[in-house]
Amino acid sequence: MKPENQWLAILLVGNSILFSVAYFALAPYFPIYIVYLAVGAVLTLIFAIYNRGFVGKNLKPEHLPDTMSHEEKQKFIDDCAARLHKSRWMITVIFPIVLAFCLDMMYLFLLPMLEGMFQ
C-alpha cells in the first residue's frame, strides 16, 4: 500500500472512532445530530460538485464528443482524475459522519427490536 493511501486509511479509522465517540458523548447535552447532518450534507455536496458529478470516472477519450481535440479530451480526463485524487480526504470525514448516524439508528431501532424478540 502506498504511504499516501496508508495515511488516508489511518485517518479514516481514526476519524470513524473519534466522530462516533464524540457523537454519543455530546448527544445527551447538545443536538449534535444537527451539526453532523449539516456538515455531512454540505461536504457531500462539495465533494460531488468538485468532482463534476463523477462524469470523468472511468472515462475514455472515445466517450467524449468529437468536437474536442485529442489534447482537450486528455486534459479533461486528467483533470477529472486529479480532482478525484485531491478530494479523497473528504471521504475520511463523510464516511465517519454516516457511520455515526448508522450506529445511532442501530442503537435507537435495532437494539430495542432485538431486545423485544428475546423477551
Secondary structure in CASP SS format (residue, H / E / C, confidence):
PFRMAT SS
TARGET T0000
AUTHOR 0000-0000-0000
METHOD secondary structure of the structure
MODEL  1
M C 1.00
K C 1.00
P H 1.00
E H 1.00
N H 1.00
Q H 1.00
W H 1.00
L H 1.00
A H 1.00
I H 1.00
L H 1.00
L H 1.00
V H 1.00
G H 1.00
N H 1.00
S H 1.00
I H 1.00
L H 1.00
F H 1.00
S H 1.00
V H 1.00
A H 1.00
Y H 1.00
F H 1.00
A H 1.00
L H 1.00
A C 1.00
P C 1.00
Y C 1.00
F C 1.00
P C 1.00
I H 1.00
Y H 1.00
I H 1.00
V H 1.00
Y H 1.00
L H 1.00
A H 1.00
V H 1.00
G H 1.00
A H 1.00
V H 1.00
L H 1.00
T H 1.00
L H 1.00
I H 1.00
F H 1.00
A H 1.00
I H 1.00
Y H 1.00
N C 1.00
R H 1.00
G H 1.00
F H 1.00
V C 1.00
G C 1.00
K C 1.00
N C 1.00
L C 1.00
K C 1.00
P H 1.00
E H 1.00
H H 1.00
L C 1.00
P C 1.00
D C 1.00
T C 1.00
M C 1.00
S C 1.00
H H 1.00
E H 1.00
E H 1.00
K H 1.00
Q H 1.00
K H 1.00
F H 1.00
I H 1.00
D H 1.00
D H 1.00
C H 1.00
A H 1.00
A H 1.00
R H 1.00
L H 1.00
H H 1.00
K H 1.00
S C 1.00
R H 1.00
W H 1.00
M H 1.00
I H 1.00
T H 1.00
V H 1.00
I H 1.00
F H 1.00
P H 1.00
I H 1.00
V H 1.00
L H 1.00
A H 1.00
F H 1.00
C H 1.00
L H 1.00
D H 1.00
M H 1.00
M H 1.00
Y H 1.00
L H 1.00
F H 1.00
L H 1.00
L H 1.00
P H 1.00
M H 1.00
L H 1.00
E H 1.00
G H 1.00
M H 1.00
F C 1.00
Q C 1.00
END
